[in-house]
Amino acid sequence: MGDKLRQAPRSFDSRMRHSNQAYLQGQSSHDEHPPICRRIGFVLLEHFSMMAFTGAVDAIVTANLISRRPLYRFETYSLEGATVRSDLGINISVDDELVALDTKDLDILIICGGFRSNLEPQRPVVAKLREAARRQVILGSLWNGSYLLAHAGLLDGYTCTVHPDSRDGLEELCPQVRLLPHPFVIDRDRISSAGANSALGMMLAVIRHHHGDETVRGIEEILACDRTLDDLPDSPMPTLVDDPTFPDALQTILQLMKSNIEEPLSIEDLARRARVSRRRIDRLFQRHLNTTPSRYYLEARLTRARRLLQQTNEPITSIAIACGFSSAPHFSRCYREFFGVSPSQVSARHRRN
């Protein structure tokens, strides 16, 4: 029968799944419960921190990239005018002025401040913020945007954070606001971050609340690939095998797998080189990666194959061999089972682009 229902792709068992999330979820043409697309507004104050703003936006744009359907849409607003000058002296075009913002279906509104931003509240701004609060919009701030929320009385009884340079002034003017010396703070429907680096962390925490750890892991793999524990310029970029919570034996085995993709080692060879028993390996993988060592090894090889298909023009046979498959047909069958498309379809799409 030529019209058989197409078999759904197999899912990844291990942590490798967040490396392939977008490609697996993208195969579904319809969902019984499609994800909610939340609307976020950013109010850019003059001299706003470009790094803080792009960090927050990076998180939500990347969330959309790894999702089968958009999770967020965002808009930018000024206090007045069609452009806003950032702290870098770059003018940024905005979607509209804040007074024109329709808060009816808005989910989150974030005030983006900066080191030189004017924090004197304007009556129309305060009115719009209070209107958003009445509609139960989540209100947030970057850098020192908390000033405007506090002046509007929208942080009374809440905890928040602010850039250290603005802390003394806010404590003096709004003693009813409880300031915490944290990079970012989430208190019910108020979110705040203190600087450029913490904006990303704040948005990741929001996304984790909405969509869970798997989505955030996928975002972090893309955006935090070059972040090390000490942020030293000569430190190697972290990978799954660098997880400090993993036992040494598991880290050794993962490193051996990573270094032997083209000619995969048997589980017995891995056990011998790591000086542990086969039974210990099985327990380590089940406990820490929720899969078997053989299944994880296959997922690692398929993940590498996907990247080679998308990033090179190598023949499929060469990619199959480079990823440890004995033949192109066997590789194609495994690839289709996991990703729902054949390697030749992926390769053709890459060449067209």
Summary of the structure (lengths in Angstrom):
residues: 353
radius of gyration: 24.5
end to end distance: 34.2
largest distance: 76.7
contacts: 1111
relative contact order: 0.11
helix: 47%
strand: 13%
